[in-house]
Amino acid sequence: MNDLFLRACGRQPVERTPVWFMRQAGRFLPQYRALRADRGILELCQTPDLAAEIALMPVRELGVDAAILFSDITIPLLGVGIDLRIDPDVGPVIEDPISSARDAARLRSLEPAEDIPFLGQTIRILRSELDVPLVGFSGAPFTLASYLVEGGPSRSHVRTKALMFGDRVAWGALMDRLTDLVVRYLRYQVAEGVQAVQLFDSWVGALSPDDYAERVLPWSTRIFGALDDAGVPRIHFGVGTGELLELMRDAGADLVGVDWRTPLDRAWQRIGFDVGIQGNLDPAVATAPWEVVERHADDVLARAAGRPGHVFNLGHGVLPETPPGTLRRLVEHVHDRTAAPQPQGAAR
Ligand code: CP3
């Protein structure tokens, strides 16, 4: 197996920097769009053969060093009976949003083997097919809470913040329940065979450091602590988190994922070189002419400076407009640029 990704996560020496892309299984791939033409995204997630097929597409098409499970952050919510749908170009929409401690108490405990058995099946198919590591994932409590409280995507997260600032008991109850759900969800994925996990706290960049420290960090810390003995690398990712990086590091993951707004070397300094880093090419750059992509990719690599513990990725998910050929070339380029010199006389 190609274990470059796992070795980099463990900050061990690697002969090439590993590359994968958030949202590498998705709409920028024509093969995905073909499967998606007459089926909803949630239906695909719940059909193990198809979900596995989709997760394999970018491994075959792009030559990435890791696969990500094809699922969605809403799947465990669906598992506990939340009435939700995903609207194209909008995102998750929840019919009956949460606004009180009483509503939070509606969130029952997740029993993955009964509630979402299709996920275990997808993982088992993938492990039998893949020759690169499989990354599992979950939304983080704040990001899940944002969808549950807003009822859908939000720019300002104003309802979520109103609950967080206005009703400490309800917020604590909601975060407790979501933390329990995330831990059960991720431990299930590990038990079924995922070889690394990523916690997506995509929208947590909406908070100030003090508010993050007080109202989110304790729960994220609990999640990584509960995975301490799981034996797989843990990645902690958010968008717009330049000022939160030290606090996110304190939550205890093995790698912190950073977006493109913070130069990689500065981000790494902030989290400390004893923790790995993942990122951080601007996804929009991957839609530009190759010369631009190459220049930006080289900049990321120069800032990583060959230190152990760098996993190359975009700073957020692949945009649907991205030409697959550009990502294929990008994977090759990162591999070539970071290739360790072969020992004298070694067979190539
Ligand atoms: O390749 C992969 O990364 C694996 C699959 C994956 C999906 N969702 C499938 C999907 C992953 C890792 C996610 C995580 C996810 N889902 C996050 C965290 C990551 C991030 O982007 O910050 C969030 C916030 C969601 C919620 C969600 N689901 C959104 C915002 C959307 C997009 C809505 C749209 O149409 O633009 C979805 C739908 C979704 N999930 C798609 C995919 C491939 C696209 C929808 C489609 O095919 O219609």
Boltz pocket constraint, residues with backbone or C-beta under 6 A from the ligand:
constraints:
  - pocket:
      binder: B
      contacts: [[A, 21], [A, 22], [A, 23], [A, 24], [A, 25], [A, 26], [A, 27], [A, 36], [A, 41], [A, 68], [A, 69], [A, 70], [A, 71], [A, 72], [A, 73], [A, 74], [A, 86], [A, 87], [A, 88], [A, 89], [A, 90], [A, 91], [A, 92], [A, 137], [A, 139], [A, 200], [A, 202], [A, 317]]
      max_distance: 6.0
